[in-house]
Amino acid sequence: MTAVLEELSTAEQARLRTLAPPAEDIAWPSALARTQGWRVANEEYHRSQRDMGRREMQALMASLDLAPGMDAARATQLVAAATELFLHTESMRVVTRVKDGELHLFSTRCPIYERLLDHAWGGLTACGCFARRQGWFDALQAGVQEEVILNRKWGDPACQVVIHAGLPAA
């Protein structure tokens, strides 16, 4: 458990986790694609995922009585906590590691990627977790960005992103 999560009661952590399950609802983009095409479905899916991420991080910050614009170290801690809270579900697994002061996220199980393996499903052009994390960064307002190192869609065994904090806010 991250140090940030230790600041929250078990009940508050459970309440925050209830914000995550809608992210795994991947049926509606397929339905939208059938009526309006994959481009529209992709744009709507990623917009909704980014909004969800923003709400998740705002809820986490409110639970900790934090405001946007904190220092890079605290922002990185919050991203690690959000990863543990919101990206660990029955269908998804993301492991966090800190290396050389940077946060590395390794996604080894992802419902969207599993769906992409189904040849009958056109799929989205990018996984929603990227947009969701961007929503986290939006809420933090702390100059946090990520770099994609590995991606299962590229044939890699896992997805890996490195979180860079302390950069000028975009």
Secondary structure, DSSP 8 states (H G I E B T S, - for coil): --HHHHTS-HHHHHHHHTTSGGGG--HHHHHHHHHH-HHHHHHHHHHHHHHHHHHHHHHHHHHTT--SS--HHHHHHHHHHHHHHHS-SSS-EEEEEEETTEEEEEEEE-HHHHHHT-TT----SS-HHHHHHHHHHHHHTS--EEEEEE-GGGT-SSEEEEEE-SS---
